[in-house]
Amino acid sequence: MSEMRFTKDHEWVRVEGGVGAVGITEYAQHALGDVVFVDLPAAGKVLAQGGEAAVVESVKAASEVYSPVSGTVTEANAALEDRPGLVNEAAESDGWFFKLTLSDPGELADMMDRAAYDAYVKDLD
Amino acid sequence: MPESFPISGTISGNRALQIEEPLIFELGSDGRLGVDLPDPAPVDEDRLAGCRRQGRIGLPDLSEPQVVRHYTRLSQKNYGIDTGFYPLGSCTMKHNPRLSEKMARLPGLADLHPFQPQKTVQGALEVIDSLAGWLKDLTGMPAVAMSPAAGAHGEWCGLMAIRAYHEDHGQGHRRRVLVPESAHGTNPASAAMCGFTVDPIPARDNGRVDVDALKAKLGDDVACIMVTNPNTCGLFEDEIIEIARATHAAGAFFYCDGANFNAIVGRVRVADLGVDTMHINLHKTFSTPHGGGGPGAGPTVLSDKLAPYAPLPFVVHGEGGLRLVEHVAEAGGAKPFGRMKGYHGQFGVFVRALAYIMSMGSDGLRQASTDAVLNANYLLARLSDVLTPSFDGPCMHECLFDDRFLKDTGVTTLDFAKAMIDEGYHPMTMYFPLVVHGALLMEPTETESKETLDAFVEVVRGLAFKARSGAAADDFKSAPRYTPRRRLDETLAARTPVLRWKPGANATAQAAE
């Protein structure tokens, strides 16, 4: 499994073969509480790094999810439609939001790796 | 004798006057009637064709006393401003003076028909015109659109006027709107509905707009900024003049969300702050019903630049009295962006607002906003040593705490709020604004006495000490105990909502499970 990269807004991206899977982090799902609805981008949608990509709604709040990298959406996680709780159960694996082909893989270089993100989160509490 | 009975609890499931009330569809029995109507004359021929009803409508069959009891019991389960202190504040409901209610029920006003000839409704037009005059005086603004039906509708009105101005001046490319992170959710929603894109402005550590960040985002594609003042943290935006100056210098307009106008009436004229347009929530500032008590109203004041684009209809002084302008052709060269609503706006609310304003007088309005701020600061002062205030005081009409005081107690803001219900209080606003963690936002409003506030403070202090004792987390987690229903499963309700009763479903039994 390839390495994950993280944003300050608590999204992650895992790239394999030029395709990135995107989701929200364990920290984010815990802060949100029970997720009740996820609005996902359609395949073919072009996303810019940091642009609005999805909406996640929990019992506490509705929040925007920003795309950690630029690219074109290839697939949304259909499983979340029926089971939004998957985001809580497996935020950083089966609870992925969408996949996209990266238009600029160079963007990954400036993002946090696991150790840096963990340190960042530790600082927030 | 029942064949079986519970050892504890009651046989009926009721707890004294806390009655288990079924849905109205679960009451009654076939053929029972509240009103005995004669059988309709047989119809030989009708034009219903395929629209003819095929089966039962499914209305419940009930007697009149059953209906009366049903709704009376439901009303008794409600907690409202007439029941007790309500720290959600004016966002949801504040006291509606009975005098205003009486005025709104005067037959000459209540029984008007919107299609009556204008010469027969001169008094009603005068009510609208007088209220408009007060709103212009209190804000210092030259014009007001009276028809928006609520706060968010007023936001939309102001933004549409801004958009119309830009398009009329070759500035139609201005489509970006700057909105602070702490804004009401309606602000970005209204901007998006108006075809704008929303760009968030971060806050500073003191809870106010980061002016440098705002300036950095201004540009020739910005249509306007939307700033709430006082803001949703209950703080006055102390750099508001500079914010307005920078915004105007960039060719953009300043939309002020006037939801919190109730904190500054009689003390600040928003025109002096450089505001171009602002909606006024009559229910918040001028004590008209809201939140189940009636429709809202969101008259929107406009600057000289924006006034020509005000929506239809509006009242003008003409020959032979007041006249309602309903068409562009009659608008005397103005360029209304359209019409937002049927008829003239929420007339019944206008009557209440005008009655409130006239009964208070300008000195009374000033005292109301002053007392609202005083009461909030009293709560802030009396709770600051046990709760954790998010920002340094003084505050305006509401005081904001976060959940740092609950750190490591195992108790959350939600648990705390549920425990308040057991104490007989409606909880304050929770988890909003989002800019602080686990927010507890309290707005006492101007109408509460010191005795009421002191009793509330004692409860909140007691709960805070209990939470921090470290031994009461389970107690909080199991609150509320004394309500007809314990803690509801919000997640299940959101994920698989049951939105209506269906024949055969037993909602009461389901809810009790």
Contacts between the chains, C-beta under 8 A, distances in Angstrom:
chain1	res1	chain2	res2	distance
A	34	B	490	7.6
A	34	B	491	4.0
A	34	B	494	7.8
A	36	B	491	6.3
A	36	B	494	3.7
A	36	B	495	5.2
A	37	B	494	7.3
A	57	B	494	8.0
A	59	B	490	4.7
A	59	B	491	5.7
A	59	B	494	6.1
A	60	B	431	5.4
A	61	B	431	6.7
A	61	B	434	6.2
A	84	B	495	6.7
A	85	B	491	7.8
A	85	B	495	7.1
